[in-house]
Amino acid sequence: MMKKLLSGLDESAFLRRHWQKKPLLARQSLPDYTGLLGRDALFELATRDDVQSRLVIRNRGRWRVEHGPFVKRELARLPKTCWTLLVQGINHVLPQAQELLLEFSFIPYARLDDVMISYAPPGGGVGPHFDSYDVFLLQLSGTRRWQVSAQRDLSLIEDAPLRILSRFRPRHEWLLAPGDMLYLPPRYAHDGIAVDDCLTCSIGFRAPSTQELGMRFLEFLQDRLALEGMYRDPDLKPQRHPAEIGSPMLQQMQRMIGRIRWREQDIMQFAGQYLTEPKSHVVFEPPHRPLAPKAFAARAARQGMRLALKTQMLCRGRQFFINGERCEAGKEAARVLLRLADRRHLPPRTAVGDEARHWLYQWYRAGYIELQGER
């Protein structure tokens, strides 16, 4: 199955030759997922306030962007050409989209962003642009023409509501039919235009910038700093210009701030919490009438359990991170929790000890995991 997914390449060859290096066109890569979601179901999702959606309309060379949730009659009045509806986080609301993600489990979950599906009538698209992340573009229905370029000029049109390239020079062009898939590395210029009514699925893999990581890590550190002492200047001398910031003051401040230190453990804990932290619009729904611990254990043993669709769970050794929270487990519990993190479910009759059962029950109460057969 893997070689079919990657156009005859095994996962190691794909990662070595293409990942973050050059595009890959895979014909009939995932034909079984072409019925993942229909137009009407996508429009229905776009009306929900717990799902992020956008509408991109092009009219005579000018672009307009509107943000959802939308009203059905708004969508019904759209023109017959030149617009695109995009809905993010499909894997948070559709189990089949989560199953699609498992097809890409040769890439670490820590790199996963989400699944987006877009619908466009003829001429629809979001304009020539580039992404800062890796993306697999799977055609679900209809036909889309993709133009791609490795150009270095990535300057954008000023004052446009979208990040549209001002000078796009396509080097390759492909028509994608249902089941075809195109992989693009970060910063590859591309433009996808619907030839007829079409649905396209984008599987994105996050690549945070150094600036974002630095800012978020400093936020993480601020609650963990414990720096002693305070500014002192017992040997203060008169200054000719009282408004001037003196060199002794700057030197002392540099020494004070230079005491900030962090360890590998801090980086690891930050990474786990940062990479599993839910986006701001994501809300978890605890069970309306939660089972008592013993009843939960019995039901879980009989039915099995799974991570909620919105849950992200990662680990490092015996430390586990789930939706921005951290726990450290013993050897036996870690074995069970690792299986849950890797497979996103625990089948019935899984042997679960007291410690693992404790964590599982806490996450069940928080809405992070669900019993199989319940939704």
Disulfide bonds with the S-S distance in Angstrom:
none
